[in-house]
Amino acid sequence: MTSSDLIIFWHRRDLRLDDHYGLTQARSRSRKIVGVFCFDPRILSADDIAPARIQYLLGSLACLAQNYSIQGGNLLFFFADPCQLIPELSQKLSAKAIYWSEDVEPYARSRDKIVQDSLKEKGIEYVTHWDQLLHWPGQVLSQSHTPYTVFTPFWKNWNSLPKEEPLPSIENLEGLTIDELEQIAPIALPTAKDLGHCWDKELPLIPGEQAALEILEAFSQNHLENYGQSRNFPSIKGTSLLGPALKFGVIGLRRIWQTSQNISLYSRSDEARQSITTWQQELAWREFYQHCLYYFPALVNGPYRAEFQNFPWENKPEYFQAWCTGNTGYPIVDAAMRQLNETGWMHNRCRMIVASFLTKDLILNWQWGEKYFMQKLVDGDLSANNGGWQWSASSGMDPKPLRIFNPYTQAQRFDPEGDYIRRWVPELSSIDTANLLSGKISPLERMYCNYPEPIVDHNEQQKKFKILYQEQKQKT
Ligand SMILES: Cc1cc2nc3c(=O)[nH]c(=O)nc-3n(C[C@H](O)[C@H](O)[C@H](O)COP(=O)(O)OP(=O)(O)OC[C@H]3O[C@@H](n4cnc5c(N)ncnc54)[C@H](O)[C@@H]3O)c2cc1C
């Protein structure tokens, strides 16, 4: 290969030029790298798409296209089935090689296999690398060389492995000629509306690589050393909000890791260093769930634990409707659901509270909640979302059999002044804080505030759930 032979880089969940392993490898072979992003009709027509996520994706793609162009290259967009598009493009452009980053999701893996087979048949070289994880499947295995199904030993092993340094942003690319562009007819970057998804509100974070790096910098400087305490309080900015950037690979994992390590190096207290470790542990949770999905793809379709296989969920549609719209009569649950509906994002503490409430109080199948989250979350991600829901439902890998959150004690501990609840359920603003948190709001006050009575009784429902669970366990 010569330095001006054409390489196609097929971008999927790696929308950046900085700290990019595959792009760096491709750039070491040629200057003429053409970035391609394919809008896959199969993904876009699925019923678990969130408009906020699409908006973030499009914003990040616009930034990536601009970054390519600043370096003299092209990022091209297509609306097509990638299994056909990628081999066809490779032939039309006489590409010397096609590069892409690997993925853990079952659909992505089966799609990539089809593309690989087709390229092989046509005699076109393809090269793949792992990029969305610090340690990919196969690198973190138990002593008996099996995948971990419990987080703590995974974390110990994962944390002990050396981490690679971030890579510099790729530079100095060569673009396509007009003739080459005419042959392949790329489309302009579509709008969310063009794709059938409309998000007209502000996003919780600015899309794009530069913004993600700035968010990382600001979070590391101002919040990371307090993460241990502040991450649990939904009324304050205590977490990074990097979820969407991680979901779409708008920021590199090596860059994130090194930034957090540097802060740790200069931290003055054990408490601050512990906070940083706690945050790094969350990054490891993300990787744990991706490894789980890679090794146990059946997680996508149902529970990991046998006792949940045929669980007698009550599945009352009116309960689900009240949960989705934030009208359960439980202030912390309603605040969280309204935050999700309004902004496309929900704080982690609240995700755990509402997921526990859906499964253990409303006795609704966790998969209903899983899907609703995917339809709303700007950071909605199959592995993390499935992992979070199965953890909350107790149907997943976590060894703790039954985890039931009391919505009142959760509110008292993590929203002690009621600020979060008042922000998202403003009709309760005038209620005394202690009563707001304990739910002791009289029927008259509820009527006056136009706020519903609790849809179920928490104590009764948790007893009921435990009985159902024990019965189910005996059957398996
Ligand atoms: C029911 C439920 C559903 C969830 N759905 C998703 C989802 O669709 N997408 C998603 O990224 N996270 C999901 N999470 C995990 C977590 O709530 C979010 O990652 C976190 O709230 C994002 O906020 P942040 O970016 O400020 O995270 P930070 O607290 O700053 O953490 C940094 C990053 O670590 C990762 N991370 C943090 N906590 C977790 C976790 N528990 N599991 C996996 N990764 C984690 C995320 O990539 C996150 O951006 C879910 C959790 C639950 C309980």
The ligand as a Gaussian input file, in Angstrom:
#p B3LYP/6-31G(d) Opt

LIG

0 1
 C      -32.278000       1.075000      35.466000
 C      -30.996000       1.695000      34.974000
 C      -30.834000       1.978000      33.631000
 C      -29.637000       2.524000      33.156000
 N      -29.505000       2.790000      31.820000
 C      -28.323000       3.260000      31.332000
 C      -28.136000       3.498000      29.944000
 O      -29.027000       3.266000      29.119000
 N      -26.939000       4.004000      29.536000
 C      -25.917000       4.275000      30.412000
 O      -24.838000       4.730000      29.994000
 N      -26.072000       4.034000      31.729000
 C      -27.227000       3.552000      32.218000
 N      -27.379000       3.353000      33.560000
 C      -26.221000       3.578000      34.444000
 C      -26.122000       5.001000      35.031000
 O      -27.334000       5.385000      35.594000
 C      -25.678000       6.045000      34.014000
 O      -24.521000       5.607000      33.327000
 C      -25.350000       7.377000      34.677000
 O      -26.448000       7.861000      35.393000
 C      -24.953000       8.386000      33.621000
 O      -24.660000       9.611000      34.209000
 P      -23.213000      10.223000      34.050000
 O      -22.813000      10.173000      32.628000
 O      -23.218000      11.550000      34.719000
 O      -22.344000       9.151000      34.837000
 P      -21.100000       9.210000      35.826000
 O      -21.600000       8.936000      37.193000
 O      -20.269000      10.417000      35.649000
 O      -20.278000       7.912000      35.376000
 C      -19.365000       7.951000      34.269000
 C      -19.763000       6.950000      33.228000
 O      -19.657000       5.631000      33.748000
 C      -20.669000       4.808000      33.173000
 N      -21.557000       4.343000      34.250000
 C      -21.842000       4.975000      35.405000
 N      -22.637000       4.209000      36.181000
 C      -22.875000       3.089000      35.485000
 C      -23.619000       1.902000      35.744000
 N      -24.287000       1.714000      36.882000
 N      -23.668000       0.953000      34.788000
 C      -22.997000       1.104000      33.625000
 N      -22.252000       2.194000      33.334000
 C      -22.194000       3.166000      34.248000
 C      -21.446000       5.661000      32.196000
 O      -20.882000       5.496000      30.918000
 C      -21.194000       7.057000      32.744000
 O      -21.343000       8.067000      31.796000
 C      -28.581000       2.803000      34.063000
 C      -28.760000       2.524000      35.420000
 C      -29.956000       1.978000      35.871000
 C      -30.115000       1.702000      37.336000

